[in-house]
Amino acid sequence: MQRREFIAALGGAAAGWPLRAMAQQATLPIIGFVSSRSPRDAARYGAVFRTGLRESGIIDGQSVIVEYHWLEGQYDQVPSLVADLVRKRVTVIASAGSTPVALAAKAATPTIPIVFGVVQNPVDIGLVASLARPGSNATGINFFNAETVAKRLELLHQVVPKAVRVAVLVNPANAANAEFALRATTDAARALGLEIRVVRASSAREIEAAFASLAQERTEALLITPDGFLSSRRVQFAILAARHGIPTAGIDREAVEAGALISYGTDPVEMYHHVGVYAGRILKGAKPADLPVVQSTKFEFIINLTTARALGLEISPTLLALADELIE
């Protein structure tokens, strides 16, 4: 073969490579992955989800295509997004940490497998028939963050015992979580003798305005309720809480690492990992109806001692001993 013919043949072969790759990808199953968190969390939590997939023998880009959607709290997009995933006939819908997405998916399709991570009991909200035998096309993990709100308030009260007026921040766009968390908080506050003020915010601007109002009213402590969007705003919360001197109970470890005073609850990393494992198992042939709902069993109480000192708070030896981790 002459040099010119060789180069032409090589060029033709090279041009065919991406076409073959595209054809191969077109035949791969698709996971529609949806999280209510911010795209800023994609690197960490997307990686954890992919690790779960790999543990089930599934590799993103090789044996499956994962279509990622990071809602950043825009819950109004959920119905159209879920409808689009159903219309595309994705192989699995993975709803990580978003009750509205899980409920919308369950209502939209009785056949496409759904793997969820929710903060409430999935039986109570109609996702599964029972934890041991889900019985339909949905299964996943209950990581209890909404159900630990009362304990989080109790610990905040112990860390800041002089606080009587406590604000509770909810995201009204995530109505189901907000309502559940407020019921639990109100009952706990009554038992502790605390005065509760409910604050609502569903955007960065509304969070800023909420803190300005809390500072003006001399609010003595703040409890942030579970929500993917609020979790993704942890740095903003830490900055505003420090600026206005408001002791704040965050949702998880990352909130305390960012500067919140305390957190109590389960680790969202476990949830994203397990959603990945179950999505992989379903792609391998398992049926959601036969995969029992997993319940988180590890709860962490974390205190940021640097923040406590900045607020002039002295943490009792009892609480220090009770904490699972102290951050300096």
Buried (B, 14 or more C-beta within 10 A) or exposed (E): EEEEEEEEEEEEEEEEEEEEEEEEEEEBBBBBBBBBBBBEBBEBBBEBBBBBBBEBEBEBEEBBBBBBBBBBBBBEBBBEBBBBBBEEEBBBBBBBBBBBBBBBBBEBBEEBBBBBBBBBBBBEBEBBBEBEBBEBBBBBBBBBBBBBBBBBBBBBBBBBEEBEBBBBBBBBBBEBBBEBBBEBBBEBBEEBEBEBBBBEBBBBEBBBEBBEEBBEEEBBBBBBBBBBBBBBBBBBBBBBBBEBEBBBBBBBBBBBBBBBBBBBBBBBBBBBBBBBBBBBBBBEEBEBBEBEBBEBEEBBBBBBBEBBEBBEBEBEEEBEEEBEEBBE
